[in-house]
Amino acid sequence: MKKRLIEELKITAGCLLLMAACVFLGIFIKSAYDHMKGREEYDTLRDSVSVTEDADEGRTETVAEKKEETKPKNLVVNWDDLFAKNSDYVGWLEMAGNISYPVVKSTNNSFYLSKGFSKEYNVNGSIFMHCDCQADWSSRNTVLYGHNMFDGSMFGGIEKFRNGDYLRANDTIYVHVKGGKRVYKVFDCIFTEDITEPYNVSILTDEETGAFIQAMKRMSSVWVEENMPSQEDNILTLSTCVGRVGTTHRQIIQAKYVGTTPYKE
């Protein structure tokens, strides 16, 4: 009797373990599928609305064809096509770390955490602007948020900027707007917590900007003196999470606006 009971318990335990394994496998497959579909949305978007100009070959090719990481290309983005797809569109971010994505702005900072450019569910979310910033990029401190995905997509590439040599070699950021691209130069890398001084988007005056810059210098782990902004400059702050899901730890890189380059006719 006792032996039979032990055998039944073993069978039951084996069945439970098998069921648990099936559940975890299902969760893994679902997660992998969601991430794949999330990446596909942005790959398709790049192919449909943006091209790179290859000066050496005298031809154009899609961004998706250039998978290797290099410095930003001569990307041309069709503003009207993107705005027609999503009226929350405010520009296209292009920089080293394989970061090339549309930027959106909602009336709050939660809508695009799990929604793609189509406004449908996307586990990767979107790159989005702080809801209190100016959509024309004129705020003294424009803050952009993006997830740090395990596969390096979205703002996963920002992790590379913790290395000072990498940051200095890849210090140019482009934001494509209607008719051209805004150019920024990266001047720091900061590790901080959510809702700290780097997220201050209420700066209005030169004096406030000057105090903000000095606070950023004190907080920085990497500082590029030659790219240091003046109190008259506008600043771009890119933020992503560091560590486990739900953490409040953040990595930030910041850049100063240096001018706008019109597209060639």
Backbone torsions as a table, in degrees:
resi	resn	phi	psi	omega
1	MET	NA	-47.9	-179.4
2	LYS	-63.8	-40.5	-179.4
3	LYS	-64.8	-40.2	179.4
4	ARG	-64.4	-40.4	179.5
5	LEU	-62.5	-42.4	179.0
6	ILE	-61.8	-42.5	179.2
7	GLU	-62.9	-40.8	179.0
8	GLU	-65.9	-38.3	177.7
9	LEU	-65.0	-38.6	178.8
10	LYS	-64.1	-43.2	179.6
11	ILE	-63.4	-43.9	179.8
12	THR	-62.3	-44.8	179.8
13	ALA	-62.6	-40.7	178.4
14	GLY	-63.1	-41.4	178.2
15	CYS	-64.3	-41.3	179.1
16	LEU	-64.3	-41.7	178.4
17	LEU	-64.1	-40.5	178.7
18	LEU	-64.2	-41.7	178.5
19	MET	-63.6	-41.5	179.5
20	ALA	-63.9	-41.2	179.0
21	ALA	-62.7	-40.0	179.5
22	CYS	-65.7	-40.0	178.8
23	VAL	-63.4	-48.1	-179.9
24	PHE	-64.0	-37.7	177.8
25	LEU	-64.9	-40.2	177.9
26	GLY	-63.1	-42.3	178.5
27	ILE	-62.8	-43.1	179.7
28	PHE	-62.7	-45.5	-179.7
29	ILE	-63.7	-42.3	178.6
30	LYS	-62.6	-43.2	179.7
31	SER	-63.5	-45.0	179.4
32	ALA	-62.4	-39.7	179.3
33	TYR	-65.2	-44.3	-179.9
34	ASP	-61.6	-42.3	179.3
35	HIS	-66.4	-39.9	179.0
36	MET	-63.0	-46.5	179.5
37	LYS	-64.8	-35.7	178.5
38	GLY	-63.1	-43.1	178.2
39	ARG	-67.2	-38.3	-178.3
40	GLU	-61.1	-36.2	179.8
41	GLU	-58.1	-45.2	-177.7
42	TYR	-76.8	-33.4	175.6
43	ASP	-61.7	-44.2	179.6
44	THR	-64.4	-40.6	-179.7
45	LEU	-62.9	-42.7	178.9
46	ARG	-62.2	-45.6	-178.3
47	ASP	-63.1	-32.6	-172.1
48	SER	-86.3	-24.7	-172.6
49	VAL	-128.1	-0.4	-176.9
50	SER	-140.3	146.3	176.6
51	VAL	-134.8	161.4	172.8
52	THR	-114.0	145.0	-179.9
53	GLU	-95.2	121.9	179.2
54	ASP	-100.0	98.3	-175.2
55	ALA	-64.6	-31.5	-177.1
56	ASP	-72.5	-37.3	-175.9
57	GLU	-96.3	-13.2	-178.5
58	GLY	67.8	30.3	-179.5
59	ARG	-142.0	175.4	177.6
60	THR	-115.8	154.8	175.6
61	GLU	-148.5	153.9	-177.2
62	THR	-70.6	155.7	178.2
63	VAL	-60.0	-37.4	-177.3
64	ALA	-63.0	-24.5	179.9
65	GLU	-73.0	-18.9	-177.7
66	LYS	-106.9	78.9	-174.0
67	LYS	-79.4	-25.9	-176.3
68	GLU	-67.0	149.9	-179.8
69	GLU	-81.8	124.6	174.1
70	THR	-140.3	-177.1	173.5
71	LYS	-68.9	160.9	-177.9
72	PRO	-52.5	141.7	-178.8
73	LYS	-87.8	-178.8	174.2
74	ASN	-83.9	70.8	-175.6
75	LEU	-77.9	141.2	173.8
76	VAL	-123.2	124.5	-174.7
77	VAL	-117.1	132.0	179.2
78	ASN	-83.6	102.2	-176.9
79	TRP	-59.3	-47.1	-174.0
80	ASP	-62.1	-39.4	178.7
81	ASP	-61.7	-45.5	-177.9
82	LEU	-69.3	-41.8	-179.6
83	PHE	-65.0	-33.2	177.1
84	ALA	-66.5	-32.5	178.9
85	LYS	-76.0	-33.7	-177.3
86	ASN	-155.0	112.5	-177.5
87	SER	-72.1	-5.2	173.6
88	ASP	-83.2	-5.2	-178.2
89	TYR	-64.6	133.0	179.9
90	VAL	-126.6	-7.5	179.4
91	GLY	162.5	174.2	178.7
92	TRP	-121.9	123.0	-178.5
93	LEU	-90.5	130.8	-179.1
94	GLU	-138.2	124.6	-178.3
95	MET	-162.8	174.2	177.3
96	ALA	-63.8	166.9	-175.5
97	GLY	87.4	16.9	-177.4
98	ASN	58.4	36.5	179.4
99	ILE	-100.0	111.3	179.5
100	SER	-151.2	96.0	-172.0
101	TYR	-146.1	153.6	170.7
102	PRO	-70.7	151.2	177.0
103	VAL	-114.1	134.3	-179.6
104	VAL	-122.6	163.6	178.9
105	LYS	-141.5	123.8	178.8
106	SER	-107.9	-176.7	177.5
107	THR	-84.6	-2.3	175.7
108	ASN	-147.1	171.8	-176.4
109	ASN	-100.4	20.5	-179.9
110	SER	-119.7	-23.9	-173.1
111	PHE	-56.3	-45.4	-174.0
112	TYR	-92.3	10.4	176.9
113	LEU	-63.8	-32.7	-179.3
114	SER	-133.2	26.7	177.0
115	LYS	-129.2	140.2	178.4
116	GLY	-86.2	-167.9	-177.7
117	PHE	-63.2	-27.1	179.7
118	SER	-77.1	-5.9	-175.4
119	LYS	71.1	10.8	173.3
120	GLU	-97.3	165.5	-178.3
121	TYR	-55.9	132.1	175.1
122	ASN	-147.7	118.8	-176.6
123	VAL	-60.3	-25.0	179.1
124	ASN	-78.7	-15.2	-176.4
125	GLY	67.1	-153.8	179.4
126	SER	-135.1	164.5	165.8
127	ILE	-84.6	119.4	-174.9
128	PHE	-133.3	151.0	-179.6
129	MET	-86.7	143.8	175.0
130	HIS	-52.6	135.0	-172.9
131	CYS	-63.3	-20.7	-179.0
132	ASP	-94.2	1.4	177.8
133	CYS	-86.1	161.8	178.8
134	GLN	-79.4	131.4	-177.5
135	ALA	-65.3	-18.8	178.7
136	ASP	-89.8	11.7	176.4
137	TRP	67.7	22.8	-176.7
138	SER	-93.3	-3.0	179.1
139	SER	-62.8	149.0	177.1
140	ARG	-60.7	-35.0	177.0
141	ASN	-135.5	103.3	178.5
142	THR	-94.2	120.0	-176.5
143	VAL	-104.4	129.2	174.9
144	LEU	-116.0	140.1	178.8
145	TYR	-116.0	146.9	173.8
146	GLY	-159.0	148.0	179.4
147	HIS	-70.7	149.2	173.6
148	ASN	-96.6	88.4	-173.6
149	MET	-78.0	147.6	-175.2
150	PHE	-62.7	-24.9	-179.5
151	ASP	-90.9	6.2	177.9
152	GLY	87.8	-0.5	-179.9
153	SER	-78.6	177.3	-175.7
154	MET	54.6	-122.0	179.4
155	PHE	-95.0	19.7	177.1
156	GLY	-60.1	-31.5	-178.3
157	GLY	-70.5	-14.6	179.9
158	ILE	-64.6	-25.7	179.0
159	GLU	-54.2	-33.5	-178.0
160	LYS	-64.9	-22.7	-176.1
161	PHE	-77.6	-2.3	173.3
162	ARG	-70.2	-19.2	176.1
163	ASN	-86.1	119.0	-175.6
164	GLY	-59.2	-39.0	179.7
165	ASP	-65.4	-42.4	178.5
166	TYR	-63.8	-43.5	-179.3
167	LEU	-59.5	-46.7	-178.1
168	ARG	-66.5	-32.8	-179.5
169	ALA	-78.9	-14.9	-176.2
170	ASN	-132.9	49.6	-169.7
171	ASP	-90.6	6.2	-178.6
172	THR	-103.0	131.4	176.2
173	ILE	-122.1	136.4	175.6
174	TYR	-114.3	138.0	170.7
175	VAL	-121.3	111.0	-178.0
176	HIS	-81.0	123.8	178.1
177	VAL	-120.6	-171.8	-177.2
178	LYS	-65.7	115.3	174.7
179	GLY	89.9	-3.2	-178.5
180	GLY	177.4	-163.1	-178.4
181	LYS	-135.9	135.0	173.7
182	ARG	-81.1	137.4	-175.7
183	VAL	-112.4	133.1	179.8
184	TYR	-127.8	153.5	175.9
185	LYS	-120.6	123.4	-177.4
186	VAL	-70.0	133.9	-179.9
187	PHE	-123.1	-7.8	178.3
188	ASP	-160.2	168.5	169.7
189	CYS	-134.6	132.6	-175.2
190	ILE	-132.9	139.6	170.4
191	PHE	-111.5	126.7	-173.4
192	THR	-153.3	-169.1	175.6
193	GLU	-107.8	161.0	177.8
194	ASP	-62.2	150.3	176.5
195	ILE	58.7	48.2	173.0
196	THR	-114.9	-174.4	-171.9
197	GLU	-52.3	-38.8	-179.9
198	PRO	-59.7	-17.8	-178.7
199	TYR	-92.8	9.7	-179.6
200	ASN	-70.9	109.4	-179.6
201	VAL	-108.9	13.6	-178.2
202	SER	-100.2	10.6	-179.6
203	ILE	-67.4	133.0	-177.5
204	LEU	-125.9	-34.6	-171.6
205	THR	-108.3	165.8	175.9
206	ASP	-61.9	-39.9	-178.9
207	GLU	-63.6	-42.2	178.4
208	GLU	-65.6	-38.3	178.1
209	THR	-65.1	-42.3	178.4
210	GLY	-60.5	-44.2	178.1
211	ALA	-64.9	-37.4	178.3
212	PHE	-62.6	-45.3	-179.5
213	ILE	-60.8	-43.4	179.6
214	GLN	-65.1	-36.9	176.6
215	ALA	-65.1	-39.1	178.5
216	MET	-65.1	-38.7	180.0
217	LYS	-62.8	-40.0	179.2
218	ARG	-67.1	-31.8	-177.0
219	MET	-85.3	-16.4	-168.2
220	SER	-72.4	147.3	170.8
221	SER	-97.6	-24.8	172.4
222	VAL	-130.6	132.4	179.8
223	TRP	-135.1	128.7	-180.0
224	VAL	-108.1	100.5	-172.8
225	GLU	-60.0	-39.4	-176.6
226	GLU	-68.9	-17.9	177.4
227	ASN	-102.0	6.4	-176.8
228	MET	-58.4	129.3	180.0
229	PRO	-75.8	158.6	171.7
230	SER	-95.2	173.9	-177.5
231	GLN	-72.1	-11.1	176.4
232	GLU	-89.2	-9.3	-173.9
233	ASP	-82.1	153.0	169.2
234	ASN	-91.4	145.7	-173.6
235	ILE	-119.9	142.1	175.7
236	LEU	-111.7	125.2	-178.9
237	THR	-116.0	119.3	178.5
238	LEU	-106.4	127.8	-173.3
239	SER	-126.6	137.8	173.4
240	THR	-145.5	160.8	-178.1
241	CYS	-81.0	157.5	178.8
242	VAL	-129.1	123.5	177.3
243	GLY	102.5	-154.4	-171.4
244	ARG	-69.4	161.8	178.0
245	VAL	-60.3	133.0	178.7
246	GLY	91.6	-3.7	-179.3
247	THR	-68.2	155.6	174.9
248	THR	-98.4	0.8	178.6
249	HIS	-72.8	137.3	-176.3
250	ARG	-133.2	146.6	167.1
251	GLN	-111.1	135.5	-177.3
252	ILE	-129.2	139.8	163.8
253	ILE	-122.7	146.7	-177.1
254	GLN	-128.5	148.0	-177.3
255	ALA	-140.4	152.1	177.5
256	LYS	-101.3	146.7	177.8
257	TYR	-77.1	129.8	-177.7
258	VAL	-118.7	-5.5	177.6
259	GLY	147.2	172.2	179.1
260	THR	-118.8	132.7	178.3
261	THR	-105.7	115.3	179.3
262	PRO	-66.9	150.7	172.4
263	TYR	-66.9	148.2	174.8
264	LYS	-74.0	139.3	179.5
265	GLU	-69.7	NA	NA
